Amino acid sequence: MNRRFRNAYYALRHGTSEANERGIIVSHPEHGTTGWGLSVAGAADCRSSLSPERLREPKLTIERTLVVSSDFTRATETAAILCELHGLRPFAIDVGLRERHFGDLEREPTNRYGEVWEHDMSGADQGHAGAESTESVAARMLGVIERLERENDDTAIILVSHGDPLQILETVLADLPSHRHRERPHLGNAELRRLQGRVR
């Protein structure tokens, strides 16, 4: 999986959402794309964490930066704040960046994520309780990068997505099996992290 990309890629997890604050799993597009956006505190935190004063790397310019977002409301609201703060062109949407689907755990308490993550660590193919497998998440996330590689060159590309998908992507880009994603450092809300790609 180790490769030299034409572009530099960055993971940006959405800011704190209403679902985060209420401790509810919202992973189905029917719910996540029609509501459950950023909380008031989450939007304020995005404006602080992603401000030009705080965000030192990469250097974001309208000519050399592309923001691509999941279509879930909490992600698009985060992407909109980033673009506004830095005067960037409007973000693009790619459904390949959607939240990992957690199956039967939809709208269950977030402490049940642990059941899926424990199952992941076993290396089993099928996700627990109907959750999307890590292999499926990795395939669609890599598909987004493959498309962006065909369409762009020497661009800072910021992928606005969700905790599990971004950490799974980071894991496979490090040439590790996707089910080991929980070994990666936790990606916080409104945190921007360099992935892999050309040094800018």
N, CA, C and O of each residue as an XYZ file, in Angstrom:
800
protein
N       0.820     -1.209      0.000
C       0.000      0.000      0.000
C       0.855      1.261      0.000
O       0.396      2.326     -0.412
N       2.089      1.142      0.459
C       2.942      2.325      0.483
C       3.128      2.840     -0.933
O       3.486      2.072     -1.826
N       2.898      4.099     -1.149
C       3.001      4.671     -2.478
C       3.269      6.159     -2.357
O       3.072      6.764     -1.304
N       3.719      6.727     -3.454
C       3.937      8.166     -3.488
C       2.784      8.788     -4.262
O       2.616      8.529     -5.454
N       2.003      9.598     -3.590
C       0.853     10.217     -4.224
C       1.234     11.501     -4.946
O       2.251     12.127     -4.647
N       0.406     11.874     -5.890
C       0.603     13.136     -6.602
C       0.178     14.324     -5.748
O       0.597     15.455     -5.998
N      -0.647     14.070     -4.749
C      -1.198     15.124     -3.901
C      -0.888     14.843     -2.441
O      -0.493     13.734     -2.080
N      -1.070     15.853     -1.610
C      -0.923     15.686     -0.161
C      -2.316     15.561      0.445
O      -3.197     16.372      0.161
N      -2.512     14.547      1.277
C      -3.830     14.272      1.840
C      -3.854     14.531      3.341
O      -2.905     14.234      4.066
N      -4.987     15.103      3.780
C      -5.184     15.427      5.183
C      -6.547     14.910      5.617
O      -7.528     15.020      4.881
N      -6.598     14.350      6.806
C      -7.851     13.897      7.400
C      -8.365     14.980      8.332
O      -7.628     15.489      9.176
N      -9.621     15.325      8.174
C     -10.274     16.256      9.098
C     -11.550     15.602      9.604
O     -12.504     15.403      8.852
N     -11.553     15.273     10.890
C     -12.773     14.732     11.479
C     -13.734     15.888     11.769
O     -13.321     16.968     12.190
N     -14.997     15.639     11.540
C     -16.020     16.663     11.795
C     -15.957     17.145     13.241
O     -15.441     16.450     14.117
N     -16.485     18.336     13.476
C     -16.560     18.858     14.831
C     -17.579     18.110     15.678
O     -18.309     17.252     15.181
N     -17.617     18.440     16.942
C     -18.549     17.776     17.865
C     -19.992     17.989     17.390
O     -20.430     19.115     17.158
N     -20.700     16.893     17.256
C     -22.063     16.947     16.715
C     -23.102     16.826     17.822
O     -22.785     16.539     18.977
N     -24.340     17.054     17.435
C     -25.446     16.854     18.373
C     -25.485     15.403     18.845
O     -25.773     15.128     20.010
N     -25.190     14.476     17.928
C     -25.177     13.064     18.306
C     -24.051     12.764     19.286
O     -24.236     11.996     20.230
N     -22.880     13.367     19.066
C     -21.776     13.192     20.014
C     -22.191     13.654     21.405
O     -21.960     12.960     22.394
N     -22.802     14.825     21.472
C     -23.173     15.377     22.767
C     -24.248     14.542     23.466
O     -24.272     14.439     24.692
N     -25.125     13.957     22.674
C     -26.207     13.157     23.263
C     -25.810     11.702     23.459
O     -26.557     10.929     24.060
N     -24.633     11.322     22.952
C     -24.166      9.953     23.126
C     -24.967      8.949     22.334
O     -25.272      7.863     22.829
N     -25.320      9.307     21.079
C     -26.146      8.458     20.229
C     -25.386      8.127     18.949
O     -24.744      8.998     18.361
N     -25.458      6.886     18.525
C     -24.845      6.470     17.260
C     -25.759      6.882     16.106
O     -26.911      6.455     16.035
N     -25.241      7.707     15.213
C     -25.980      8.115     14.005
C     -25.077      7.826     12.816
O     -24.160      8.591     12.516
N     -25.349      6.710     12.141
C     -24.474      6.266     11.056
C     -25.214      5.984      9.763
O     -24.587      5.751      8.730
N     -26.532      6.000      9.804
C     -27.320      5.711      8.604
C     -27.520      7.004      7.819
O     -27.882      8.027      8.401
N     -27.287      6.972      6.495
C     -27.465      8.201      5.696
C     -28.835      8.847      5.841
O     -28.955     10.071      5.790
N     -29.870      8.030      6.021
C     -31.224      8.576      6.176
C     -31.291      9.543      7.356
O     -32.044     10.517      7.325
N     -30.513      9.275      8.382
C     -30.503     10.132      9.560
C     -29.376     11.161      9.489
O     -29.580     12.340      9.782
N     -28.201     10.709      9.101
C     -27.021     11.566      9.164
C     -26.959     12.669      8.128
O     -26.255     13.661      8.319
N     -27.697     12.507      7.019
C     -27.668     13.541      5.980
C     -28.819     14.522      6.100
O     -28.870     15.504      5.358
N     -29.748     14.277      7.022
C     -30.928     15.140      7.150
C     -30.987     15.864      8.488
O     -31.910     16.640      8.735
N     -30.031     15.620      9.330
C     -29.999     16.255     10.641
C     -28.750     15.859     11.386
O     -27.769     15.424     10.782
N     -28.779     16.007     12.701
C     -27.655     15.623     13.543
C     -26.368     16.318     13.122
O     -25.314     15.697     12.986
N     -26.486     17.615     12.921
C     -25.319     18.412     12.542
C     -24.462     18.769     13.744
O     -24.555     18.140     14.798
N     -23.631     19.781     13.574
C     -22.764     20.231     14.654
C     -23.592     20.815     15.791
O     -24.612     21.463     15.558
N     -23.154     20.587     16.997
C     -23.767     21.272     18.135
C     -23.297     22.719     18.139
O     -22.368     23.073     17.413
N     -23.920     23.543     18.937
C     -23.486     24.940     19.043
C     -22.030     25.002     19.489
O     -21.230     25.750     18.927
N     -21.694     24.209     20.503
C     -20.308     24.185     20.987
C     -19.374     23.605     19.943
O     -18.233     24.050     19.818
N     -19.847     22.604     19.181
C     -19.023     21.988     18.146
C     -18.683     22.955     17.033
O     -17.551     22.975     16.549
N     -19.659     23.764     16.619
C     -19.399     24.766     15.580
C     -18.399     25.807     16.071
O     -17.507     26.218     15.329
N     -18.549     26.228     17.315
C     -17.621     27.209     17.880
C     -16.216     26.636     17.973
O     -15.237     27.334     17.709
N     -16.115     25.359     18.351
C     -14.810     24.720     18.439
C     -14.155     24.606     17.068
O     -12.944     24.782     16.939
N     -14.960     24.310     16.035
C     -14.423     24.265     14.669
C     -13.836     25.615     14.279
O     -12.745     25.685     13.714
N     -14.562     26.680     14.580
C     -14.081     28.012     14.219
C     -12.784     28.347     14.934
O     -11.938     29.056     14.391
N     -12.627     27.848     16.133
C     -11.390     28.081     16.868
C     -10.259     27.184     16.360
O      -9.175     27.669     16.038
N     -10.513     25.884     16.292
C      -9.465     24.923     15.934
C      -8.990     25.080     14.491
O      -7.820     24.842     14.190
N      -9.900     25.481     13.598
C      -9.575     25.548     12.176
C      -9.275     26.967     11.702
O      -9.162     27.202     10.499
N      -9.149     27.896     12.612
C      -8.883     29.284     12.228
C      -7.489     29.405     11.604
O      -6.612     28.597     11.909
N      -7.270     30.387     10.746
C      -5.945     30.591     10.160
C      -4.860     30.783     11.219
O      -3.703     30.429     10.994
N      -5.224     31.333     12.353
C      -4.246     31.553     13.422
C      -3.796     30.236     14.058
O      -2.652     30.112     14.496
N      -4.691     29.264     14.106
C      -4.386     27.985     14.746
C      -3.869     26.942     13.758
O      -3.058     26.089     14.116
N      -4.341     27.013     12.516
C      -4.025     25.978     11.528
C      -2.782     26.391     10.743
O      -2.863     27.196      9.816
N      -1.656     25.843     11.114
C      -0.384     26.241     10.517
C       0.011     25.407      9.302
O       0.744     25.879      8.433
N      -0.466     24.187      9.240
C      -0.057     23.282      8.170
C      -1.245     22.403      7.783
O      -1.844     21.775      8.656
N      -1.603     22.340      6.499
C      -0.898     22.940      5.374
C      -1.267     24.414      5.194
O      -2.202     24.918      5.816
N      -0.520     25.080      4.342
C      -0.873     26.448      3.961
C      -2.006     26.349      2.942
O      -1.827     25.817      1.846
N      -3.168     26.868      3.317
C      -4.353     26.703      2.477
C      -4.523     27.895      1.549
O      -4.653     29.034      1.998
N      -4.520     27.625      0.264
C      -4.739     28.669     -0.734
C      -5.838     28.215     -1.678
O      -6.020     27.018     -1.897
N      -6.560     29.156     -2.230
C      -7.675     28.819     -3.107
C      -7.193     28.071     -4.354
O      -7.929     27.260     -4.917
N      -5.956     28.345     -4.782
C      -5.442     27.724     -5.996
C      -4.983     26.289     -5.766
O      -5.057     25.472     -6.684
N      -4.510     25.957     -4.559
C      -3.842     24.668     -4.346
C      -4.499     23.820     -3.260
O      -3.881     22.894     -2.736
N      -5.741     24.131     -2.924
C      -6.418     23.371     -1.871
C      -7.778     22.895     -2.359
O      -8.522     23.642     -2.995
N      -8.090     21.643     -2.054
C      -9.395     21.074     -2.376
C      -9.945     20.439     -1.103
O      -9.265     19.646     -0.452
N     -11.177     20.791     -0.753
C     -11.847     20.214      0.402
C     -12.946     19.292     -0.120
O     -13.800     19.705     -0.904
N     -12.908     18.040      0.326
C     -13.896     17.040     -0.089
C     -14.532     16.474      1.166
O     -13.832     16.081      2.100
N     -15.860     16.432      1.192
C     -16.573     16.079      2.422
C     -17.539     14.920      2.235
O     -18.110     14.725      1.163
N     -17.702     14.164      3.303
C     -18.849     13.269      3.462
C     -20.124     14.104      3.322
O     -20.120     15.310      3.568
N     -21.205     13.448      2.927
C     -22.467     14.190      2.807
C     -23.264     14.222      4.105
O     -24.368     14.765      4.128
N     -22.736     13.657      5.180
C     -23.414     13.759      6.472
C     -23.362     15.211      6.955
O     -22.358     15.899      6.768
N     -24.439     15.663      7.568
C     -24.565     17.072      7.943
C     -23.420     17.549      8.815
O     -22.915     18.654      8.618
N     -23.002     16.739      9.772
C     -21.926     17.170     10.666
C     -20.611     17.379      9.931
O     -19.779     18.184     10.351
N     -20.426     16.654      8.834
C     -19.219     16.824      8.027
C     -19.327     18.036      7.105
O     -18.383     18.819      7.001
N     -20.470     18.197      6.436
C     -20.605     19.329      5.524
C     -20.559     20.661      6.269
O     -20.029     21.645      5.753
N     -21.111     20.693      7.478
C     -21.041     21.931      8.267
C     -19.595     22.242      8.674
O     -19.189     23.404      8.708
N     -18.836     21.207      8.976
C     -17.415     21.401      9.297
C     -16.659     21.896      8.071
O     -15.862     22.829      8.164
N     -16.906     21.276      6.929
C     -16.239     21.675      5.686
C     -16.576     23.119      5.325
O     -15.708     23.873      4.884
N     -17.827     23.499      5.511
C     -18.239     24.868      5.196
C     -17.505     25.875      6.070
O     -17.092     26.928      5.585
N     -17.337     25.566      7.347
C     -16.616     26.465      8.250
C     -15.158     26.597      7.812
O     -14.619     27.703      7.772
N     -14.522     25.476      7.487
C     -13.130     25.513      7.042
C     -12.973     26.381      5.793
O     -12.080     27.225      5.724
N     -13.843     26.169      4.812
C     -13.749     26.932      3.564
C     -13.997     28.419      3.799
O     -13.322     29.268      3.217
N     -14.955     28.722      4.643
C     -15.253     30.126      4.943
C     -14.063     30.799      5.619
O     -13.673     31.901      5.235
N     -13.493     30.151      6.610
C     -12.406     30.754      7.382
C     -11.173     31.024      6.537
O     -10.440     31.980      6.790
N     -10.942     30.182      5.528
C      -9.720     30.299      4.739
C      -9.965     30.834      3.327
O      -9.039     30.891      2.518
N     -11.183     31.219      3.032
C     -11.485     31.780      1.724
C     -11.278     30.806      0.583
O     -10.812     31.184     -0.492
N     -11.626     29.551      0.819
C     -11.414     28.505     -0.183
C     -12.623     28.359     -1.088
O     -13.718     28.816     -0.761
N     -12.415     27.723     -2.223
C     -13.537     27.418     -3.106
C     -14.493     26.460     -2.398
O     -14.074     25.761     -1.475
N     -15.759     26.405     -2.798
C     -16.730     25.530     -2.131
C     -16.266     24.076     -2.117
O     -15.645     23.602     -3.069
N     -16.565     23.394     -1.058
C     -16.152     22.001     -0.920
C     -16.961     21.106     -1.853
O     -18.074     21.443     -2.256
N     -16.376     19.963     -2.184
C     -17.056     18.936     -2.977
C     -17.590     17.860     -2.035
O     -17.123     17.719     -0.904
N     -18.564     17.112     -2.513
C     -19.152     16.012     -1.756
C     -18.730     14.687     -2.390
O     -18.732     14.548     -3.613
N     -18.374     13.728     -1.558
C     -18.122     12.373     -2.043
C     -18.723     11.403     -1.027
O     -18.294     11.365      0.126
N     -19.707     10.627     -1.450
C     -20.381      9.719     -0.524
C     -19.452      8.610     -0.052
O     -19.752      7.929      0.929
N     -18.332      8.419     -0.734
C     -17.355      7.436     -0.277
C     -16.752      7.781      1.068
O     -16.151      6.925      1.716
N     -16.907      9.037      1.499
C     -16.365      9.489      2.782
C     -17.386      9.384      3.923
O     -17.127      9.855      5.030
N     -18.520      8.781      3.658
C     -19.566      8.681      4.683
C     -19.091      7.948      5.936
O     -18.090      7.232      5.934
N     -19.857      8.159      7.002
C     -19.629      7.433      8.249
C     -19.701      5.928      8.013
O     -20.434      5.458      7.143
N     -18.947      5.195      8.784
C     -19.085      3.742      8.795
C     -20.494      3.406      9.273
O     -20.972      3.975     10.255
N     -21.156      2.485      8.583
C     -22.506      2.126      8.989
C     -22.436      1.106     10.117
O     -21.779      0.072      9.987
N     -23.110      1.397     11.217
C     -23.041      0.537     12.392
C     -24.243     -0.384     12.549
O     -24.509     -0.892     13.638
N     -24.972     -0.596     11.446
C     -25.990     -1.633     11.409
C     -27.048     -1.524     12.488
O     -27.706     -0.494     12.635
N     -27.200     -2.603     13.240
C     -28.254     -2.688     14.254
C     -28.027     -1.742     15.431
O     -28.919     -1.565     16.261
N     -26.855     -1.141     15.511
C     -26.554     -0.239     16.623
C     -26.993      1.200     16.340
O     -26.761      2.091     17.158
N     -27.612      1.426     15.208
C     -28.098      2.771     14.887
C     -29.004      3.302     15.987
O     -29.952      2.637     16.406
N     -28.698      4.513     16.449
C     -29.421      5.221     17.506
C     -29.309      4.558     18.883
O     -30.066      4.871     19.802
N     -28.364      3.649     19.002
C     -28.049      3.066     20.303
C     -27.029      3.969     21.011
O     -26.452      4.846     20.369
N     -26.795      3.778     22.306
C     -25.787      4.582     23.012
C     -24.387      4.345     22.434
O     -24.061      3.242     21.996
N     -23.583      5.385     22.443
C     -22.251      5.293     21.836
C     -21.318      4.341     22.572
O     -20.290      3.952     22.018
N     -21.643      3.958     23.796
C     -20.766      2.997     24.471
C     -20.805      1.625     23.801
O     -19.987      0.758     24.108
N     -21.754      1.429     22.889
C     -21.822      0.159     22.165
C     -20.862      0.095     20.978
O     -20.699     -0.964     20.371
N     -20.224      1.225     20.643
C     -19.168      1.169     19.628
C     -18.135      0.108     20.004
O     -17.604     -0.588     19.138
N     -17.858     -0.008     21.291
C     -16.829     -0.921     21.756
C     -17.056     -2.355     21.319
O     -16.095     -3.097     21.113
N     -18.322     -2.763     21.174
C     -18.623     -4.119     20.713
C     -18.072     -4.341     19.304
O     -17.488     -5.383     19.006
N     -18.270     -3.348     18.453
C     -17.810     -3.458     17.068
C     -16.288     -3.419     17.023
O     -15.664     -4.203     16.307
N     -15.695     -2.517     17.779
C     -14.236     -2.409     17.756
C     -13.566     -3.663     18.285
O     -12.517     -4.066     17.782
N     -14.162     -4.286     19.295
C     -13.603     -5.540     19.808
C     -13.679     -6.621     18.739
O     -12.743     -7.402     18.565
N     -14.805     -6.662     18.021
C     -14.951     -7.624     16.922
C     -13.928     -7.320     15.820
O     -13.333     -8.238     15.257
N     -13.727     -6.049     15.517
C     -12.732     -5.671     14.511
C     -11.369     -6.270     14.836
O     -10.705     -6.842     13.972
N     -10.966     -6.130     16.091
C      -9.619     -6.547     16.486
C      -9.396     -8.041     16.326
O      -8.254     -8.498     16.276
N     -10.484     -8.807     16.244
C     -10.350    -10.247     16.034
C      -9.932    -10.574     14.606
O      -9.475    -11.681     14.323
N     -10.093     -9.598     13.704
C      -9.743     -9.825     12.306
C     -10.827    -10.514     11.510
O     -10.614    -10.844     10.343
N     -11.990    -10.743     12.109
C     -13.095    -11.392     11.402
C     -13.597    -10.488     10.277
O     -13.548     -9.262     10.383
N     -14.081    -11.109      9.197
C     -14.485    -10.345      8.018
C     -15.772     -9.554      8.236
O     -15.862     -8.393      7.837
N     -16.749    -10.166      8.856
C     -18.068     -9.550      8.964
C     -18.160     -8.658     10.193
O     -17.754     -9.056     11.285
N     -18.689     -7.456     10.019
C     -18.847     -6.548     11.139
C     -19.860     -7.061     12.151
O     -20.810     -7.753     11.784
N     -19.669     -6.736     13.385
C     -20.572     -7.144     14.466
C     -21.921     -6.433     14.336
O     -21.971     -5.245     14.016
N     -23.001     -7.154     14.583
C     -24.365     -6.598     14.595
C     -24.726     -5.890     13.286
O     -25.454     -4.898     13.278
N     -24.203     -6.420     12.194
C     -24.515     -5.840     10.896
C     -23.729     -4.597     10.554
O     -24.031     -3.925      9.568
N     -22.725     -4.278     11.353
C     -21.900     -3.098     11.059
C     -21.071     -3.336      9.803
O     -20.697     -4.468      9.499
N     -20.794     -2.272      9.090
C     -19.951     -2.337      7.901
C     -18.561     -2.818      8.298
O     -18.007     -2.358      9.296
N     -17.998     -3.734      7.529
C     -16.676     -4.263      7.852
C     -15.592     -3.220      7.590
O     -15.778     -2.297      6.798
N     -14.472     -3.382      8.261
C     -13.361     -2.447      8.038
C     -12.838     -2.562      6.609
O     -12.373     -1.576      6.039
N     -12.911     -3.770      6.021
C     -12.456     -3.942      4.645
C     -13.322     -3.127      3.676
O     -12.816     -2.537      2.722
N     -14.626     -3.104      3.937
C     -15.527     -2.326      3.095
C     -15.247     -0.833      3.226
O     -15.206     -0.112      2.229
N     -15.056     -0.378      4.460
C     -14.752      1.041      4.671
C     -13.447      1.409      3.978
O     -13.367      2.435      3.302
N     -12.422      0.574      4.144
C     -11.123      0.851      3.524
C     -11.244      0.936      2.007
O     -10.652      1.819      1.385
N     -12.007      0.025      1.410
C     -12.141      0.002     -0.048
C     -12.773      1.285     -0.573
O     -12.311      1.841     -1.569
N     -13.828      1.760      0.091
C     -14.481      2.970     -0.431
C     -13.645      4.215     -0.165
O     -13.640      5.137     -0.981
N     -12.936      4.258      0.962
C     -12.078      5.410      1.241
C     -10.911      5.464      0.253
O     -10.562      6.538     -0.238
N     -10.312      4.312     -0.036
C      -9.233      4.273     -1.024
C      -9.758      4.615     -2.418
O      -9.044      5.203     -3.230
N     -11.002      4.243     -2.687
C     -11.598      4.605     -3.972
C     -11.693      6.108     -4.145
O     -11.510      6.615     -5.252
N     -11.979      6.832     -3.065
C     -12.021      8.294     -3.123
C     -10.642      8.837     -3.493
O     -10.529      9.704     -4.359
N      -9.605      8.337     -2.848
C      -8.253      8.807     -3.128
C      -7.848      8.471     -4.558
O      -7.230      9.294     -5.233
N      -8.185      7.283     -5.022
C      -7.831      6.907     -6.396
C      -8.450      7.871     -7.407
O      -7.801      8.258     -8.379
N      -9.699      8.254     -7.177
C     -10.342      9.218     -8.079
C      -9.666     10.580     -7.995
O      -9.402     11.213     -9.017
N      -9.389     11.023     -6.785
C      -8.749     12.333     -6.618
C      -7.359     12.356     -7.235
O      -6.925     13.388     -7.748
N      -6.663     11.237     -7.190
C      -5.342     11.158     -7.810
C      -5.431     11.309     -9.327
O      -4.546     11.900     -9.945
N      -6.482     10.782     -9.920
C      -6.649     10.909    -11.377
C      -6.982     12.333    -11.783
O      -6.642     12.766    -12.883
N      -7.650     13.064    -10.893
C      -8.204     14.365    -11.271
C      -7.388     15.559    -10.801
O      -7.668     16.685    -11.211
N      -6.381     15.345     -9.946
C      -5.650     16.467     -9.351
C      -4.153     16.200     -9.324
O      -3.703     15.060     -9.438
N      -3.397     17.275     -9.172
C      -1.944     17.137     -9.084
C      -1.406     18.250     -8.190
O      -1.814     19.405     -8.311
N      -0.492     17.897     -7.298
C       0.179     18.857     -6.421
C      -0.824     19.751     -5.675
O      -0.689     20.974     -5.637
N      -1.814     19.110     -5.097
C      -2.880     19.812     -4.385
C      -2.956     19.311     -2.949
O      -2.770     18.122     -2.690
N      -3.227     20.208     -2.031
C      -3.524     19.801     -0.647
C      -4.999     19.433     -0.602
O      -5.862     20.293     -0.782
N      -5.291     18.164     -0.364
C      -6.670     17.678     -0.384
C      -7.077     17.296      1.035
O      -6.477     16.418      1.655
N      -8.101     17.968      1.533
C      -8.579     17.747      2.896
C      -9.846     16.915      2.827
O     -10.842     17.329      2.234
N      -9.803     15.733      3.440
C     -10.930     14.813      3.461
C     -11.682     15.000      4.772
O     -11.176     14.660      5.841
N     -12.893     15.544      4.683
C     -13.701     15.798      5.874
C     -14.630     14.602      6.062
O     -15.545     14.374      5.271
N     -14.378     13.855      7.115
C     -15.108     12.607      7.284
C     -15.304     12.326      8.770
O     -15.492     13.247      9.564
N     -15.261     11.064      9.134
C     -15.671     10.592     10.456
C     -14.557      9.756     11.082
O     -13.627      9.326     10.401
N     -14.668      9.536     12.383
C     -13.590      8.907     13.115
C     -13.150      7.564     12.571
O     -11.983      7.403     12.214
N     -14.050      6.594     12.496
C     -13.657      5.266     12.027
C     -13.160      5.284     10.584
O     -12.082      4.750     10.322
N     -13.895      5.874      9.629
C     -13.397      5.863      8.253
C     -12.003      6.482      8.097
O     -11.169      5.952      7.363
N     -11.752      7.591      8.780
C     -10.450      8.248      8.641
C      -9.341      7.437      9.296
O      -8.236      7.358      8.761
N      -9.624      6.834     10.450
C      -8.589      6.034     11.098
C      -8.351      4.725     10.347
O      -7.227      4.222     10.332
N      -9.379      4.174      9.731
C      -9.201      2.991      8.890
C      -8.358      3.350      7.667
O      -7.461      2.598      7.284
N      -8.647      4.497      7.058
C      -7.841      4.941      5.916
C      -6.384      5.136      6.317
O      -5.479      4.683      5.617
N      -6.159      5.799      7.426
C      -4.794      6.030      7.892
C      -4.074      4.700      8.137
O      -2.877      4.579      7.877
N      -4.803      3.720      8.633
C      -4.227      2.415      8.926
C      -3.760      1.705      7.660
O      -2.638      1.200      7.606
N      -4.618      1.665      6.641
C      -4.229      0.949      5.419
C      -3.157      1.711      4.642
O      -2.347      1.098      3.947
N      -3.145      3.042      4.752
C      -2.078      3.804      4.105
C      -0.729      3.548      4.773
O       0.320      3.731      4.157
N      -0.764      3.125      6.034
C       0.458      2.754      6.749
C       0.814      1.291      6.505
O       1.704      0.749      7.159
N       0.110      0.645      5.550
C       0.370     -0.737      5.164
C       0.071     -1.721      6.295
O       0.769     -2.721      6.461
N      -0.974     -1.423      7.067
C      -1.426     -2.307      8.137
C      -2.829     -2.807      7.801
O      -3.551     -2.138      7.062
N      -3.227     -3.953      8.320
C      -4.583     -4.446      8.068
C      -5.626     -3.486      8.623
O      -5.438     -2.890      9.684
N      -6.717     -3.345      7.900
C      -7.729     -2.354      8.277
C      -8.313     -2.601      9.665
O      -8.715     -1.651     10.338
N      -8.368     -3.863     10.106
C      -9.012     -4.148     11.397
C      -8.172     -3.676     12.579
O      -8.624     -3.758     13.721
N      -6.960     -3.184     12.330
C      -6.106     -2.694     13.407
C      -6.249     -1.186     13.610
O      -5.391     -0.556     14.229
N      -7.321     -0.614     13.094
C      -7.468      0.841     13.122
C      -7.501      1.421     14.530
O      -7.138      2.583     14.716
N      -7.922      0.651     15.518
C      -7.982      1.202     16.877
C      -6.599      1.331     17.508
O      -6.467      1.880     18.602
N      -5.578      0.836     16.834
C      -4.206      1.012     17.312
C      -3.658      2.392     16.947
O      -2.629      2.817     17.473
N      -4.348      3.082     16.050
C      -3.902      4.408     15.638
C      -4.263      5.424     16.721
O      -5.216      5.213     17.471
N      -3.518      6.518     16.809
C      -3.899      7.575     17.759
C      -5.303      8.084     17.444
O      -5.662      8.278     16.282
N      -6.078      8.293     18.482
C      -7.465      8.752     18.324
C      -7.491     10.087     17.592
O      -6.697     10.984     17.879
N      -8.413     10.205     16.644
C      -8.598     11.450     15.890
C      -9.728     12.223     16.553
O     -10.876     11.779     16.543
N      -9.412     13.364     17.123
C     -10.402     14.137     17.853
C     -11.329     14.917     16.947
O     -11.054     15.082     15.758
N     -12.425     15.396     17.504
C     -13.337     16.249     16.739
C     -12.622     17.508     16.303
O     -11.890     18.124     17.078
N     -12.841     17.887     15.043
C     -12.236     19.086     14.446
C     -10.715     19.013     14.420
O     -10.041     20.043     14.396
N     -10.174     17.794     14.424
C      -8.714     17.632     14.340
C      -8.298     17.373     12.895
O      -8.882     16.536     12.206
N      -7.281     18.102     12.452
C      -6.715     17.926     11.115
C      -5.410     17.153     11.258
O      -4.560     17.501     12.078
N      -5.255     16.105     10.457
C      -4.060     15.265     10.543
C      -3.533     14.954      9.145
O      -4.297     14.592      8.250
N      -2.235     15.098      8.969
C      -1.607     14.742      7.699
C      -1.669     13.234      7.509
O      -1.397     12.471      8.436
N      -2.022     12.817      6.318
C      -2.003     11.396      5.988
C      -0.719     11.071      5.244
O       0.326     10.882      5.865
N      -0.786     11.004      3.933
C       0.374     10.604      3.158
C       0.325     11.382      1.858
O      -0.746     11.803      1.420
N       1.484     11.574      1.238
C       1.485     12.261     -0.033
C       2.723     13.117     -0.211
O       3.637     13.107      0.614
N       2.728     13.839     -1.278
C       3.878     14.676     -1.628
C       4.113     15.738     -0.560
O       3.168     16.338     -0.047
N       5.378     15.964     -0.232
C       5.730     17.024      0.704
C       5.530     18.356      0.033
O       6.033     18.591     -1.066
N       4.789     19.241      0.699
C       4.498     20.552      0.111
C       5.367     21.624      0.748
O       5.267     22.795      0.384
